[in-house]
Amino acid sequence: MRRQSILLTGATGAVGSDLLRMLATRKDLSINVLVRRTREEPCERVKAVLGDLDVTARLNVIEGDICSGPSLGLTDRALETLRGETTQIIHAAGSTSFALPLPDARAANVWGSRNILDFARRCASLECGAFLSTVYVSGKRQGDFAESDYGDAGRGFVNSYEESKAEMEEMIREAMNELPLILVRLSTVVGDSTTGRVSRFNTIHHAIRLFYSGLAPMIPGDPGSPVDIVSSDFVAAAILHLLEHAPRPGVFHLAAGRESSNSLEDLIGETMSALSRFRPEWRRRSVERPIIVDLDTYELFVRSVEETGNPVLKGATRAIRTFAYQLAHPKVFETRHAAATLAWNGIAPQPSLAYYPRVVKYCLETNWGTRQC
Amino acid sequence: MQSSSHAGIQSIAEYLPAQVASVGELHDRGLLRGSPDTLRSFGFETVHIAGQESNIDMAIAAAAKVLEESDIDRDDIGIILYAAALNSSSTLWDGNGRSPNGSVLHLESVPDLFKYPASLIQSELDLTSASVVGINQLGCASIFAALRLARALIVAEDDLQAVLCVSADKFPAGRHRDLAYNLVSDGACAAIVRRDGETNRIVECTQVTKGALWDSEEIENEIIAAYFPTAKALVERTLTKAGLVMDDIALVIPHNVSLRSWEILGRLIGCPSDRIYTENIARVGHTIASDNLLNLRQATESGAIEKGDYLLLFTFGYGSNWACMIVEH
């Protein structure tokens, strides 16, 4: 039987690193990891992700760059070899920064994906190409957002990340007519459900830090709006399962959905409670719970902070602003399609509050990634 | 005789120095740390600056005025509560008693260890029946503590008929007058809290102290961030204790911090801006601890308040202290 050969991009990123760690312990796989050179050698970057993991898969680190055109930064020969052996693609690379100017976000998320799509078209044995996206391609829509829905429905986007991912989806949708592709839309990944471990600290973790520092007086949103978060282990297991078993083409939401989400008020309450439980001395600081306010009030506050020019408060409000504006556009992500595909293997999102406190604890113990746990 | 157990703020007077300076003039004189445009955008235009008068002079002027305007018998004043927001206001300086050396307090001035303003005020006003108590370390919330204590003392002591609350602060010469994006004025206020007072019956007084935020210079950002959620929580707690809701409040009597901050706090506590008395913010600025009483008096005189109206007074003082009071006019 032919050994499956997976091309993984974004292996050093938030989701990609969890995928790599999971894939690396499989015996039946060949994994080609396309890694960009930074100040560090690609191999060193991959080693840092794997740590002391017992790697049983056949792992090949390839230096390349999805943004360097259809060649992916490879030689013709290397490209040809890779095309010949690839049976599956997981495209996890891209920029998750919310603050990039749109052209830069496009360069990473649209043009890079176009190059991977071009690569996929030339893979003779391709069985499935999984392109990772975000449930927030829904932009400023409110209410239910189904897996069969696309884009912002003309409501606009909160940031360039969402917009660039929505543009990427348009491209993938077209290609679905000719290729066995799936789009996997992820909710906000916060950390491992068992250990709380965070591969890459994102805006949610930064918000937790601002709560801890007492620098987040208010959050825009509605107290009852659902906040959708998922654990990294659920996401990694689900992606690998979908890669092998999902009907294609298809779109799948890896989200907590209606059942496993909690309200914004509950999540803030749990954050404050976890901070005082895991760092009892923090209670002495008497940090008040941030107020949930309407968008107009938050805008007024942000404008005032901007006018003062205070760099610390400006940094804090900007950090909250990048993700929290989504909270002012409450929505529920339907997960019917993904749930049906994942259910038989027992893969399902855990209720958010069952594991979220462990993530808060991990943030505290590692001082948001600056200290060994 | 069985005494009743309520107290009201019967008479109020203020003293504002005659000298007025605009935001631009303060900037030109090097008395601003931040941008004049930001201060203007936040609603400030002018402040009062004391010249030769010391904070004690201002306190005595305000107290004399309130005694003169009130029909009270001076012998009924059983206690003087002298509230000082600035550390420099709670002592006398340089051994010169009432008006230290030209009345201008300099940063290098030396405090007298055992000479106190409260006794001096008692003596100057000839209030020989009154004992004195000094209140400080509460920043701009000092006068709220004085009013709260006055009410508590009247309730607790059957023979106490009236308490004179006085507050006065004068910024040291040369000190920046913008603090946490607010513009500081010099000024004083005085109020007589009377047993069975029919006006401004004190319904509820609350205060929150967050000692962790004591260092107003080092952790100014944390204090600014804590301001709104703590203020909202305290206002709501005070209303609940009083058995009222925000719709029952006819007028909010604010401290004169930035208009912008009141726009935000008004939204947070569910109070429309036309029910917040902000008329003095631009013209007077933030007189440290005297704002609320000054505003209460002027709101009364302007006819903005009717008999029986519930009023909510709120302030914040470094320390950090949030204070709230509900009175029935």
Chai-1 contact restraints between the chains, C-beta under 6 A:
chainA,res_idxA,chainB,res_idxB,connection_type,confidence,min_distance_angstrom,max_distance_angstrom,comment,restraint_id
A,G214,B,E222,contact,1.0,0.0,6.0,A-B,restraint_1
A,G214,B,A225,contact,1.0,0.0,6.0,A-B,restraint_2
A,G214,B,A226,contact,1.0,0.0,6.0,A-B,restraint_3
A,L215,B,A225,contact,1.0,0.0,6.0,A-B,restraint_4
A,P217,B,A225,contact,1.0,0.0,6.0,A-B,restraint_5
A,P217,B,F228,contact,1.0,0.0,6.0,A-B,restraint_6
A,P217,B,P229,contact,1.0,0.0,6.0,A-B,restraint_7
A,R284,B,A212,contact,1.0,0.0,6.0,A-B,restraint_8
A,R285,B,A212,contact,1.0,0.0,6.0,A-B,restraint_9
A,S286,B,K210,contact,1.0,0.0,6.0,A-B,restraint_10
A,S286,B,A212,contact,1.0,0.0,6.0,A-B,restraint_11
A,E288,B,A226,contact,1.0,0.0,6.0,A-B,restraint_12
A,E288,B,P229,contact,1.0,0.0,6.0,A-B,restraint_13
A,E288,B,T230,contact,1.0,0.0,6.0,A-B,restraint_14
A,I291,B,P229,contact,1.0,0.0,6.0,A-B,restraint_15
A,I291,B,K232,contact,1.0,0.0,6.0,A-B,restraint_16
A,T297,B,R267,contact,1.0,0.0,6.0,A-B,restraint_17
A,L300,B,I264,contact,1.0,0.0,6.0,A-B,restraint_18
A,F301,B,I264,contact,1.0,0.0,6.0,A-B,restraint_19
A,S304,B,R260,contact,1.0,0.0,6.0,A-B,restraint_20
A,E307,B,T38,contact,1.0,0.0,6.0,A-B,restraint_21
A,E307,B,S41,contact,1.0,0.0,6.0,A-B,restraint_22
A,T308,B,T38,contact,1.0,0.0,6.0,A-B,restraint_23
A,T308,B,Y181,contact,1.0,0.0,6.0,A-B,restraint_24
A,V312,B,N221,contact,1.0,0.0,6.0,A-B,restraint_25
A,L313,B,N221,contact,1.0,0.0,6.0,A-B,restraint_26
